[in-house]
Amino acid sequence: MRRLFPLLLLSLLCTCDRAQKSQTVGEPNSQGANEAGLASPPRHKWPLEKPIRLILDSDTANEIDDLFAIAYVLPDETIDLLGLSSAQWFHVWSGDSTVYQSQQLNEDLLRIAGRLDLPHPLGADIIMGKPWGDYDARDSPAARFIIEQAQEIPDGEKLAVMCIGAATNLASAIALEPSITDKIVAYTLGFRYDFDGKFWNKDEFNIRRDLNAANYLLNAEGLELHVMPISVAIKYTWEREATFAQLETAGEIGAYLQKRWQNHGGPDAVKWTMWDVALLQAFLKPEQASEVAVSTPPENTQRMVWLYDDIDPGAMENDYWARLTRTE
């Protein structure tokens, strides 16, 4: 019996391990909710018979991947893109007009795509709250646009708001009008997360650009929150040579994106991680990613949120070029 017991125990452990690893890309896993003793996070079921309403909030002038994300979403017929707002990304080397830089690039790309009719409100130029914390809303046309669109959503339906930079505009919108909280499904890019140790790391670019806004969203009870940590998005990295070859077939938008890569990245930028595109494609093509439910950091209001834990970069890249080169 002493010999059989260790074997039985080992068999059970191996079975549990296989069960944990059997989840495939595209399947949500709420096991973390049980482990944390908290209620499972809400998950809105987007209707198949109508396009998803989406507002994209972008710090476009910070890097080049924002532009690639915008170029991908503009021709998407499965969503109702309500607007493209600009986000600040102020830091010690950025200068003091980051949101205006983002706004200019948004308008440039919309002009090339023939979509200047799309609302493109200007976001806040500084962080939410104060340098040491707090949650004073930063009013802006972008925040007001989120409020207006959320208030128009019929009962039982939701508005998706995706922040691929600092979450200043979305957090400020909710702070200005808390009644819209349950009308919104929020998607953000940021943080690092250790899935083995189950702990968050806020020492990351987007989060540092407005830590107050990030904390506000984590604390916002009733808000369905989905996070793409950069520790997962980093898997989605493109080679410059292959990317430029694809862009050659994508018309004026392709030429614009190639020039932006060359000017912003310089000759040493032979690869680029498509951080923002990873979140956007994971949202639009849920079969290309998977999520798990995790508890918020201990310093935040304790609740469960969704965290992307895996993506399929090969499928994402194939899908990206199939769309972009088809639009021209």
Buried (B, 14 or more C-beta within 10 A) or exposed (E): EEEEEEEEEEEEEEEEEEEEEEBEBBBBBBBBBEEBEBEBBBBBEBEEEEEBBBBBBBBBBBBBBBBBBBBBBBBBEEBEBBBBBBBBBBEEEBEEBBBBBBBBBBBBBBEBBEBEEBBBBBBBBBBBBEEEEEBEBBEBBBBBBBBBBBEEBEEEBBBBBBBBBBBBBBBBBBBBBEEBBBBBBBBBBBBBBEBEEEEBBBEBBBBBBBBBBBBBBBBBEEBBBBBBBBBBBBBBBBEBEEBBEBBEEBBEBBEBBBEBBBEBBEEEEEEBBBBBBBBBBBBBBBEBBBBBBBBBBEEBEBBBBBBBBBBBBEBBBEBBBEBBBEBE
